[in-house]
Amino acid sequence: MVWIPIFTEEEGRYFSFYCNTTKEELSVFSGKELWGSLVLQTCHHAPSIRKLVVAVGAMSLHVKQAGNTAQKAVREPNPVFSKYHYQFALHQYALAIKLMRESLASGQENIRHVLLWSLLINCFETYNGDHATASNHALWGLKALSYWADTKRYITNQPLRLRSPAPNLVEDDIVHAFNTIDCYLMTARDSRSKESHKQALAVMQDSVTNMPAKFATVQEGKSYWNLILQRFLRFLKTALKPQDEIADLDESHARPLTGNISSGLVDERNRIMKDLLHWDAAFQPVFERSQTPVGRGDRMSTAVLRADTKMWLVTMQVALKSDIEVLYDDHLSTFQEALSLVKTCCEEWELRGIATGPRLTSEVGVIPCLVRIALQCRDRAVRYEALHLLRKYPCQEGIWDSCTCAAAATAVVEFEEASREGGFIPAESRLGVTSLSCLMLHWNQGVLLKDQDMKLSHLHHASQMLFCTEDYQ
């Protein structure tokens, strides 16, 4: 058990739980150095970081003992000890906030501590079920990182980085974490304007020019993948017409593009497609190595990355085309491959004991991938197996709760399956989900199904769909 004298006995117990359990969940896909040695070493000389780590450990233990995912555990802290963990976590969190404010007021804090605050608060609020606050703090950290880089003139007009411009001040692992968060925010809770994404996209044209023919490590592959995904997501956001950016949940978060598609959009989509195919080939040696006994430690992270890229490859191939929901039928083999990769992750969870109890992490892993397989693949066996995996392995990844996602996706799937004729679902009976976030919110509010009318703002018949992404909010 890890023990540091500067902790009280009670704080030490929660710190030990973070070291032995929480950090393993947080780094299940990536970030082992970040959530391990980097954060733990900082605890020695940064009281605010130390309090935050204890708070995160206590909150994660609360969720574990409550036996539910984060939202339910916070709403229903039934076991006596779990409720105590929750109260202790809030107390430590309040102390950490107080120490942070004092440090900022004194002008003594450095950018490294500020960024770690952002990451740890994002984790704490994710466990606490307050995803709006978690996302706001993550966005605050992204802005702080960008401002630091611009002010120091390490990188000019380059908001997205493969590595830290000054590793002696901010480690590469911290930069990698924020690049991952940036992708997550664009698919879940993004308050940034269309114009800001347009400006960022303009300076990203050559961001992957020097991508190697073969990646040496999983992290190198993930760093380049984040750049490609960031570019693609910003491309989707800037492709929307201004009137399509509506914040009201009763309106569409992502209406499909209609009318003539400009050649510029098509060219940009093709460039991103080319980069993704280059990435897929460069990642192949790393993936193959992870399937050997020597590289087994990377098996989960490579499988998740590969599954994610397969699903986005399908999205890119059908983007800007008509009859998207029908075109998905041409990609059955890709859906099957992505599902097989996710099953590899599930097998690893069981072997490592991670699948015992609810698994929580602030990083997105397999949930959105499984939901998209269930919604976009019209092969009955494949989509129902994806739904089965969501239920079999209860977990939460950022905003995504596997059980809630499974329930909402099942409602859509069953609506479509009722119209299946001779093994085929007619185009007019297919529903395109343009916003997973909106779908989940409607489901939580109990308004997804109303007199079997599925024609809600986030669902469109296939004949109306030209574009499909996670979320344009």
N, C-alpha and C positions, 0 to 999 in steps of 0.2 A: 504494500500500500504506500502511495506517495504521501509524504508528510512534510509540511513546512512549519517551523516553529511560530512564524508570524500569524498563523491562524489560531483562532480559538478551537477547542475540541469540536464544537458543533460545526464551525465553518470547515474544519479539516475533513469531516465526514462527507460533506457535499463536494468539497474539492476532490476528494478521492473518487467519488462517484463520477465526476466529470472526467477525471483521468482514465478511469477503468471502463466506463460505459459511454458517456455522452460524446466524447471526442471521437470514439470509434464509429458512432452513427453519423456524426457530422462529416467524417472523412471517408465514408463508405464508397464514394465514387471518386473523390479527389480531395486534395488539401490536407494530406496527412501531416506534412511539416507545419502547415499553418495552424491547425487546431491542436497539434501536439507540441513540439518543442518551441515553436515561435511564440505562441500565446503563453505557454507555461513559464518560459524564461522571463517574459515580460512581467509576470506576476511578482517576481522578486523585488522589483524596484518601482512598480507603478501600482499604488493602492487602489486606484479606480478600476484598473483592469482586473486586479485581484478580486475585488468585490463583485464585478460583473461575472467572472468565471464561476464564483461560488453561487451567484444568483441563477446562472444558466444551469449549473449542476442540480440545484434544488428544484428548479422548475421542471427539468427533464425527469427527475425522480418522481415528482408529483404526478406527471402524466403517466409514467410507467406504472405506478402503484394504483392509479385510478383505473387503469386497464382500458382506457379509451384513447382516441385521438385527441389532439390538443383542444379543439373547440369544445368537445363534450366534457373533457376533464376539467376545464376551467368553469364550465357551467354547472357541472355536477361533481364537485370534489367530495364524493361520498365517504371514502374511508377516513377515519380520524387522522391517521398518520399522514395520509396524502394531503389532507387539508392543512396540516401543520407545515408540510414541505412547501406548500403554495404560499402560505403567509410568510414563511421565512424567506422565500425567494423574493417576494415583493419588498420585504424590509431591506434585504441586501441590495436590491435594485435601486431603491430610493437612496441608500447610502452612496452607491456608486455614482448616481446622477449628481448628488451634492458635491462629491469629490471632483467630478468632471467640471462642474460649473466653477468651483474654486480654482481649479488649475487653469481654466480658460481665462478667468478674470485676472489671474496673476501674470498671464502671458508666458508661463513656464512650459506649457505643453508643446510637443512637437507633432509634426504631421503623421508620424508613424502611430502614435497613441490615438490620435483623432480617427484614423482609419480603422484601427482595431476596435475602438469604441463603436463605430458604425457597424462593423461586422458582428460584434458580440450582441449589440442591442437588436440587430436584425434577427439573430438566433433566439434571443430571449423572447421577443414579441411573437416570433413564429411559434415557439412552444406555448406561449400565453394565448394564442389564437387571435391576436390582434394583427392581422396581416396588413391593414392600412398603415398602422404605425411602423411596422417592420419595413414595409416598402419605402415609406418616407425617409426613414433613417438610412436605408441602403442608397437611395437617390442622393441624400445629403452627402454620403461618403463619396459617391461617384463625382459629385461636383467639387468636393474638396480635393480629390485626387487630380482632377483635371486642372483646377486652379493652381495647385502646387506645381504641376509640370509646366504650365504656361508662365507662371511667375518666375520660376527658376530658369526658364528658357532652355530646358533640357530637350524638349521637343516642341516644335512650332506647328500649330494647327494640326496636331495629330492626337485626337481625343482617345483613340483606341490603340493599345500598345501590346506588343508581344512580350515585353519584359519591362522591368523598372528602369527608368532613365538614370536612377542613382540608387543602386542596391544597398549602399552603405546607409542610406536614410530610410528607404522603403524597399523591403525585400520583394523579389519577383513573385513569391507566393501570394502576397497581398494584392498585387496588380492582377494576377491570374484570377483571384477570388472575385474582384470587382468586374472583370470582364465577363465572368460567368453570371454574376448578378445582373449586369446590363442586359444580357439576353433574356434572363428570367423576367425582368421588369417589362420588357417589350412584349412579352406573351402573357402577362398577368395583370399588373397594375402600373401603368405608365402615364404619368401626368404631364410629360414633356410635350411640347407643341410640335405640330407637323413641320414648322419652319426650322426648329432646332434639329430635327432628324434630317431635314434636307441639307442643312449646313454641314452636319457631320458626314453625311453620305458623300458630299462633294470632295472631301479630303481623304476619302477612303478608296478611291479608284485604284491606287497602286499599293494598297495595304498588304497584299499577298504576292507581290511581284517576285519576291525572293523565296517563295515557298520551296523547300527542298524536294527532290525526287523521292526521297525516302526519309521518314521521320526516325529519329534515334530513340525517342522516348514517348511514353503516353502523354506526358505533359506538353511536349512540343506539338504533338498532333492536336491536343485539345486547344492549345493557344491559337493555332491557325484555324481550327474549326470555329472557335468563338468569333474570330474576325470575319469569317465567311458568313456565319449566321447573323452577326450584328449588321453586316452590310445588306443581307437579304431582308431582314426584318425592317430595316430603315427604308429599303426600296419599296416594300409593301406599304409602309405608312405614308411615304411621300407620293405613292401612286393614287391614294384616295383623293377624291374631290373634297374641297373644304366643307361642304354641307354634310359630308358623311361623318365628320368628327363630332358626334353628339354624346354628351355625358349622361343624359337621362337614361336610366335603365329601361324605361318603357319604350325607348326608341332603339333603332338598330345601331349596334356598335361597329358594324363592318358591312356596309352595303356593297354588293358586287359592282365592279366597274361595268359600265355600259357604253354603248356607242363605239366609235372608232378608237382603237388602241394605238397610241403613237409608236413610231419606229424606235424612238429613244427608249421607251419602256421595254420593248422587245429586245433591243440590243443589250440593255443592262441585265435583263433576265438571262440572256444567253452567256454573258460574261461570267455571271455568278455560277451558272450551270457548269461552265468550263472549269472554274476554280474548284467547285465541289467534286467533280470527277477526278481532277488532279489530286485533290486531298484524299479521296477514297483509295486511289492507287498508292499514294505515299504512305498511307496508314496500314496497308495490308501487311507489311513485314512485322509491324508492332503487334497487330492483331494475331498473326500466326504465332508469334513468340509467346503471347499470353495463353495460348492453348497447350503449351508444353509445361511439364512440371516445373521448370526453371522460372517461367514467367507467370505462374498461376496466381501470384499475388495481384496481378493487374487484370485478371480475367473479368471481374465485375465492371471495372471502369471502361475497359475496351468494348465490352458487350453493349453497355449503355450508349457509348459514343457511336458505335456502329449502327445500333438500332435507330438512334435519333437521326443520324445522317440519312439512313434509308428512307425514313418517313418524310424528311424535308426534301429529299430528292424527288419523291413522288409529287409533293406540293409544287416544286419548281417546274416539273415537267408538264403539269396540267394548268399552271398559272397562265392567265391571259387567254385562255381558250374557252369556248362555249361547251355546254353540257359536261361540266366538270364531274358531276356525280356519276355519270355513265362512264367517263374516261377512266375512273378509278378501277373499273373492272379489268383494264389492260395491265394492271400492276399487281395482280394476285400473288405472283411469285415474290415480289418485294415485301408485301404484307406478311407472307409466310416466313420469310427470312427474318424480318424484324421481330416477329412473334417468337421465333426460335431463339433469337439473341436475348430477349427478355426472359425467356424460360431459363436460359443459362444463368442469369442473375439470380433468379429465384432459387435455383439449385444451390448456388453459392451461399445465399442467405441461410439456407437450411444447414449446410455443411459447417458454416461458421457460427451457427446459433443466433444469427441476427434476426431470423424470422420469428423468434419467440417473443410474443408480445408486440404491441404496436411500435413500429419503427418510425422515428421522426427525424427529419433533417431539413435544413434551410435550403438545400440544393435540390433542384429538380432532377429526377432520375427517370423512372419508367412509367409513372402514372399518365402523363399527357400522351405518351407514345401508345399505351394500351387503349386509352380512350379513343384516340384517333383511328387506331386499327378497327375498333368496334364500330365506329361511326362511318368510316370511309370504305371499309372492305365489306362487300355484300356476299361474300362466301359465308354461309351459315356456320360451318364448323369453326372457321378462323375467328369470326367476330364473337361467337359465344365462348370460345376458349379465352379470348382476351378479357371478357367480362368475368369469367371464372377466376382468372389470376388476380384481378382487382379485388375480388372478394376473399380469396384464399389467403392473401398476404396483406392484412390490414396495415396501412402505413400512411404517413403524411409527408409530402415533399413541398415545402413552402406553402403556398395557398391550397395545393391540391390534396384533398382527402380521398383515399382510394375507395372507401365505402360509399361516400356521397357521389363520387364520380361514377361508380358502377351503377348506382340506382338511377341517376339521371340518364346515363347512356343507355341503360336497359329500356327506359321508357321510349326513347327514340328508336332503338332497334326493334322493339316489339311492334311499334306502330308501323314500321316499314315491312316487317316480316308478315304482318297480317295481309299484305297485298301481294305476297310472292305468288307467282303463277308459273308452274312448270320449272321451278328452280331459278326463276329470274324475277327480280323486282322491277316493275315498270318505271321508266324515268319519271313519270308524273307522280309516283308515290314515294320518291326518294327525297330525303330532307338533308339540306346542307347546313351544318352548324358552323356559323361564321365566327362565333365567339364562345370558347369553352368557359371563360370567366363568367360571361352573362348566363350561359346555360346553368352553371352551378349556382349562381345567385338566385335565378328563378326557381330552381329546384328547392333550395333552402327556404325560400319564401312560400313554397307550396303552391306556386301558380304555374308550374310547367304544364300540368294536365288540367284542362277545363273542358268538360263535355267532349273529351277526345279531340279537342281542337289543338293541333300542334303548330298552327301557323302563327307562332309568336315572333317577336322582333328578331330573335337570334337564329331563327330557322327559315330557310327559303326552299321552295321547290327547285328541283334540279334545273328546270327550264329557265330559271331566273339567275342561276349562279354562273359567274365568270371568274370568281376569285375566292380563295378560301385561305384564311390564316387563323392563328390562335386568337388574337384580340387586337383591335385597333384603338382601344380606349386611350 
